[in-house]
Structures are given as C-alpha cells and as structure tokens.
Amino acid sequence: MARARAFVGTVFHALDVCKVECLEDAVVVVGETGQIVAVDKESELLTLQDRFGFNKDDVTRLERGKFLIPGLVDTHCHASQYSYTGTGLDLPLMDWLDRYTFPAEARLKESALAKDVYTKAVNATLRSGSTAVAYFATIYTDSTLDLCEIIENAGQRGFVGKVNMDSNCPDFYRETTAESLSETKRFIEAVQSRGWKNITPVITPRFTLTCSKTLLDGLGQMAEQYKLPIQTHINENSREIEIAKELRPDCKDYLDTYAQSGLLTDRTIFAHCVHNTPAETELIKSREAGVSHCPTSNLSIRSGVMDTRHFFDLDVKLSLGTDVAGGYSCSMIHAMRTAVLNSNVCSFSKAPSYQPLSHYDAFYMATLGGCKVLGIDKQAGNFQVGKDFDAIVVDTTAHNSPIDIFQFDSQSDIFQKFIFNGDDRNVRSVFVRGKEVIFPRV
C-alpha cells in the first residue's frame, strides 16, 4: 500500500497570472492517493511526519540546484507529426501542410508505424516534463485509440482528438462527412468504454478550411452531447485567413465559422490566434474559450508574431503549445523561453511603455495557465492543498547539465537559468497524480 511522502527544499509555482511564488525551505506532503495534503515550512517536518504517517525514508531532499515545479502543460501538439520534427521548415503553413503534413499523417493508417511514432512522441514530451498534453492524432480512429493507450500506459494526462477533415484536402487523406462524424462518435464511445483515467477525448476539426459547415455543425452537436473539449486552429497565417473568408462568405470573420456551429465554448482551445481581430479576441474572452500560444511554430514556419501581452491584459485564458511539427521541439521548456523571445520581438514595434512577457509569465502559461485552458485547474497546475501532485523535480546539477550555477546565484537566478538554458537533462523526475512516471532516457 502506498504511503505519504514529502519533498523538502525549494518550490516554484504560479498562484495566478503575474503571481509566481518561490518557497524556500519548504515541505510538500503528498498523500497516499497522490493528492497534496500539506505545504509548510521545513521546520514542521517532524510534526508532518507524525500527522501523515511517513518516515525519513519517504522524504526527498532537494539540495541546492534542485527544486520542485508543477508539471508542464502542452495545450497544442500534433503527435502524428513527430516523425518529421526538425525538418520541413522551409515553407509557410498552407504549402507546408500539402508537402509535409498530409503525407506524414496519412502514413499513420498503418498500425505498426503509428505505434512507433506515437510511443516516441509521448516519451519525448514526458522526458521534457509534460504531464498533460492536448494531442492531435489523425483521421484514423484505430490508430488514434492506439495513441490513447500509449498515453494511458505511460501515465500522462492526454487530451486526444481524432482529426476531422472532409474538404479541401488530398484524396489520399480525406473522409466523407458522414464517415468523419460516425468515426468521431466511435472514437469517443470507445475511449469512454475503456475506463482510461488519463484520457479525455477532444472534438478536433483540423480547421475551417478542411471542414464543411455540415461537418462543423455535427461536431458542435457532438461536443454539446458529450460535454467535451474542442480543439482547432484559427488565425495562424494570413493566407489561411483569406481562404477562410473565401470559403465562408456567410461569416463575419474566421471565428464566426466556429461560433455558428456551436464550437466556441468555454471548453474550446484555439491554437495560434496570431492575427485575431479585436472583435474575435473579445468574443473568445467573453465565451471563456482558451488560447494556445505556439511561439516556436509561429516563427519557424513564418506565420507571425503574436502579441501575448495584449491577451494577458484582456484576461484571456492563455497557455503554451509546442505545436510539433511546425514547432521543431516538443519541449515545453523550449516553448517557455521562445514565448519570451517572441514577446521581445513584438515589443520592437511598440511604445517604450510596452511590457514584454517575463520568464515568470511564460512559466505561468506553461503550468497553471495550461491547466485553466484544459479545464483541470481545480485538479492540477500548482501546489495548493487538495490538488493532484503533478510535478517535476528539476536538477540543474545533473550530469552533463547545460546549466552552471555559482555560489552567488539566488534560487530565483537558478530558476531563470533553467527556463532559458535547461532541457530534458535537467528533468530528474516526473509525477502525475502522485505517481512517478517512468520513461526511457536517451
């Protein structure tokens, strides 16, 4: 039977937007069921041992250079594109989809290849500390269920979508409208029937350009029927927006193509939002939908520079996504520092009073902000008592670490060095719901 355990040392977590807390000489106690039962000062350790029934062997001490942070949350990742991550970054979005993405995803109809790609993708995200990920799979139901099983067995929280596409896509990678809807229903009910505790099915129209209005309408009805999250793309690329207007002249803007079909809800995750109109951003806020900022892919396939400070100022639910494979790294550590650089670039054309994002803002987006967008902020995202212990032990002193620390570095300095210099070598341990996740190291 599992016992309570404790972590003693430095803790960083976000309490809210622009409010990151550093607790030094702290104790975090994790109960038998994997929930946080106490957060206190190290001086109270013996009292906590008596109260919760753990002993000194159940205590993990984090020496200088090590600290505890919440698990990282990736709100936009194409597991189906992992096989070509780091290649094919020579084209803008629409050409990139035709030349690289659709052929790569179509290959995953073959089960053995799909399992290989998905296993490697999930392991790569876990190595970098992602405890919850919103994944796009492919149009193929069976291999999407394979992805779910891989995530479940790995112990990660997975928000998984079978992709929907019935229009303006290659014949070799296309569904009929009826097939897309019936297979989505089959996917949802298969997930729900298997009792997986880590998997949430997600309604996943790729984007308006590849989905007929009939398909979008049906998916909106399904999202309401099953009370499911929704994930899609919007306003990523200028040409994409032009095509959306051409295809849907009945809509006042790109967002309206989703709103008309019931796909704009407080459970919707909109990836990108680089080129939103003010009206679109205001409506996303008023409907309490979430945004996944994908700075690496926005820059690498030349989509644009998102003004994330504007979204913060409007109090839009804001998170971070790796967007593999438009993003060339599945590391949320990399996404955090790229978000800061993206905001710095945005500031070049702003007034001197403009405040680009700090590394603390990016950390919030990658942890509690991500949980809010996924609708799990009551269960995870920081170390408040009662939440699940989704956490990472960071070790900046690990063998071959890319980080050097010095005697004059404060704990906040070491934390900042991790954000800007760290990688998976510094992820010592990963926990989901209090259970350590074991994954292969490379």
N, C-alpha and C positions, 0 to 999 in steps of 0.2 A: 504493500500500500504506500502511495506517495505521501511524503511528509512536507511540511512547510520548509522553506529555505529562505535565506536572506542574502542580500548583496550590500556590501559596505564600501563606501567610497564616494566619488563624485558623480552627480547625476545632472543631466541636462534634459529639460523638456519644456514644451510650449504650453502655457496655460490658456492663451488666446492669441489673437492677432497682435503682433508687436509686443508680446509679453513672453519672453523666454526666460526661464528660471534656472539658475545654477545652484545646486545644493551640494555643498562640500561637507565631508564627514557625515554623510547621510546613511540611513539604513532603509532599504526597501524590502519588505517581507512579502513573499508570495505564498499563498495558502495552498492546501492540498489540492484544491480544484483549479489551480492556475490563475486565480484572481489575486490582485494586490490587496492585502489586508492591513498593511500599516506602512507609513512613511514617517520616519522620525530621525532624531539625531543619533549618531554612533554611541553617545554616552548612555543611550537607553537600550543598548543591545541585550544585556543580560535580562532586563525586565521583559523585553520582547521574546527572548528565548523561553522564559517561563510561561509567558502568556500563550504562545503559539506552539510550543512543544517541539522546537527544533534544537539541535545541539551544534557544537562548534564545527563538526564535520559538514554541516549543512550551510555553512557561511562561506560565501565567495568574497574575498577581499580584493578590492581594486586598487592596486598600488599606483603611485604617481605615473601618469602617462596612459592610464586606463580609466574609462568612465562608461557610464550606462546612458543609453538614449532609447527612446521609443523605436519600435520597428519602423522602417521606411515604407512609404505607401506610394506605389506607382499607379496612377489612375489612367494611363493610356499606354498599352504595349501590345504590339502585334506579334504574338508568339509564332504565328505562321510565317513571319518574315525573318526569323532568327538566322536561317541558313545563309542569307546574304548580307548580314550585318557587317558594316565596314566596307562595303563595295557599292557600286552603282550610285554614287553621289554626284554624278556629272550632269544630271537633268533636273529640271523643275518638276513639280508634282504630277501634272497630267501626263507628260511623256514618261516620267519615272514609273507611274502605275502600269502603263502599257508595256514598257520594255522589260521591267524587272519584277514588279509585284504580282501581277496577274499570273504570269507563267510560274513563278515560285510557289504561289498559293495553290495553283491547280495541281501541282505535283503531289500535294499532300492528300490527295484522294487515296493514294497508296498507303496502306496502314503502317507497314514497317518503317517507311521513311518518315511518316508523320510522327510516330512514336519516338524516333531518334531525334528529330528536330525539337519536338516539344520537351522531351526529357532534358536535353541540353539547354534549352531556353529557360526552363524552370530552375534548373540547378544554377545557371548563371545569375538569375535575379536573386536567388537565395544567398549565393556567395557574397553578393554586394549588400545584403541586409534588407531586402524587400520582403516584408512579412505579409503584405497584402498587395495584390496586383489585379488591375482590370485588364483582361486579355481579350483581344480579337482573335478568333481562330480562322476558319474558312467557311465556305458554303456547305461543307460536307459534315453531316450530323455525326456519323460514326466516329470520324477522327477527332471531332470536337469533343465527343464524350471520352475519347482516349486522353485528350489533354486534361479534362476534368479529373480523371482517375489518377493521372500522374501528379497533379497538384494536390489532390486529397492524400495520396500516399506520402508525398513529401512533407505534408504538414503545413503548407502555406495556405493563407486565405486567398481564394480565387474567385473573381467576378468574371464569368466567362460567357462570351457571346458567340453563337453560330451566326456568321455573317450573312446578310441578306442582299441579293443583287439580282435584278430581273431585267435591267435596261442598260443600254449604252456601255456594254462590256463585251469582251470577246465571246464568241460562240462556245469556245472550249471551257469557259469559266462563267457560266450563266445558269440561272434557274428560271423556270416559269413562275409566274406569280403564285399560282395555286401550290406548286411544289415548295416554294420558299415558305409560305405560310404553314403548310402542313408539316414540313420538316422542322420548323421552329417550334411548333406545338409538340412534336415528338421529342425534340431535344429537351424542352422544359419539363415535360412529364417524366422523361427518363431520369433526369437529374433529381427531381423531387421524389421519385420512387426508390432511389438507391440509398437514401439516408445519409448522404455525404454531409458531414458537419462543416466542412471548409468551403463548399462550393455554392455560389449564388448564380443562377442563370440570369443573363442580361439580354434584353432585346437589343439587336445590333444591326440596324440598317447601315450599310457602309457610309453612304451619304446620299443626298438627294439626287445626285447625278446618275446613280446606278439603281435607283428605286422608283418605280412608277407610283403615282398617287394611290392607286388601288392597293399596292403593297404597303405603303406607308400607313394608309388608313387601317389596314388589317393588323399591322404591328402595333399601332396605337391602341386598338381594341384589346389586343392580347396583353399589352403591358398593363392595362387597367384591370383586365380579368384576373391576371395572376399577381397583380401588385408588385411588378418587377422593376428593377432599374433599367435605364435605357442609356446606350452609349452610341455616339456617332461623331462625325466631323462637321465643322462649319467654319466658313470664312478663313480658310487656311491660305489660299492662294488667289491672286487676282483673276487669273483665267478661270479657275473653278467658279468664282462668283459670277462671272459673266455668263458661263454656261448655265448655271442655276437660274439666272434671270431669263435666259432664252427658253429653257425647258418649262418654266413655271411663270408665265406672264400673269397668271391669276393671283400671284402672291405679291405682297407689297415689298418684301425683302426675303433674303435667304432664310432667316429664322422662321418666317411665316410658313415656309414649306413644311416645317416640322410641327408648328403650332396648329395648323389646320387639321393635322392628323392625330392630334392628342399626344404628341411626342415631346411636348415641352411641359415638364412636370418638375416637382421638387426631387425627383429621383433620376433626372436626366444629367448625363455627363457630356458636355460639349468639348471636344478636343479642338485646340488651337485658338479660335476667336481672335486671330491676328488683325483682321480687317473689319471688325464689327462696326456697324453704325451706332451712334449714340442711342438710338431707339432700341436696337437689338440688345445692347448691353443692359439698358434699363429694364427691358422685359425679362431678360434672363434673371436679373436680380429680383424683380417683383414676383416671379414664379418660383424663386428659391432653387433654381437649377444650379448645377455646378460647372466649373470650367477647369479643364486640364491644360495647363500651360506646358508646351513642349518645346523648350528653347533650343535644344540640340538640333532637332529636325527642322525647326523653323529657319535656322541659319544654314544647315548643311544642304538642304535642297532648295534654298533661296526663296522661301515663302514670305519672309518679312520679319520685322521686329515688333513684338507685342509690347504695348505699354502696360506692364503689370502693375505699376504704381497706381494707374488710373482705376484698375479693377479693385485694388486694395482700398483706395479712397472711397469707392462706391459701396464697399462692404459686400461685394460679390463673393460667393463661395469659390475659393481659388486653391488649386492644387498643382502638382507637378506630374508630368509623364515623361517617360524615356522615349516613347514613340519609335521603338525599334520597328523597322529598319531604316526609316527616314532619319531617325536618330541612330548614330553609329555606336552607341554604348547602351547596354541595358542596366547600367549602374545609376542608381538614384543619387549617389554621392556626386557623380559627374553632373547629373542634372541640376543639383543644387548650385554648384559653382557656375555652371553655364547660365542659370537663371540670373545670377548676379551680373555676369558679363553682359548678357542680353539687356538688362536694365541700364547698365552703364552706357551701352551703345545708344539706347533710346534717349538718354539724358543729353547726348550731344546736340540734339535739335530742340532742347527745352530751355526754359528760362533758368537763370542761376539758382533760383529758389527750389527747383525740382529736386526731389529726393529719390534717387535710385534705390533699388532694394538692397538691403544688407544681407549678410550671410544668415543672420537670425531670421529674417523674413523668409528666406529660402528654406531654412530648417523647419519653420512653422508649416510652410506649404507641403513639405515632404513628409510630415508626420500628422499633426492634428488637422491641418487643412485638408489633407488627403482623406482622412477618416470622415470629416464632415461631408466631403463630396460623395463618398461611398455610402454615407448613411450609417457608419459604425462608430461615430464619435462618442456614443454612450458606452461602447464596449472597449475601445482602444484609442490610442493617439497620444496619451501621456501617462503619468504615473499617479493619477488620482486613485484613492482608495475605492475599491469596488470594480475597477476596470480589469480586463484581462491583461496579463503580463505578456504583451507583445513587445519585445525588447531586443537590443543589440548590446553586447559587450564590445566596446571599441578598445583596441590595444595599439597605441601609437608606437610602442616599443617592440612590436612583433619583429621576428626575423625578417631581414631584407625589407623593412618598412621604408616607404618613401618619405617618411617624416622624421626629422631630427628635432629633439627638444633640448632645451638648455635650462640651467638651474634658475635663471631669472624669468623663465616663461611662467605666466599665471595659468590657472586652469582654463580661463577663457581664451588665452593665447593658444593653448594646446587644442582646444575645441575648434578654433578657427583654422588652425593648420590642418586638422582633419578634413574640414569642409573643402579647403582649397587644394590640399595635397594628397589626401587619403585615397585609398582604393580597397579592393576586397582583401588585401593582405592585412588590413587593419580591423577586419570584421572577425573577431575572435569566436563569438558565439551568437547564435540567433535563437530566439524563443518566440513561440506562438502559443497563446493561452497557457503560458507557464511551462510548456514542454519544449525542451531543446530540440531544434530541428537539425538533423544530421544530413549533410550533403557532401558530395565528393569535392575534395580540394584539387586544384590543378597546380 
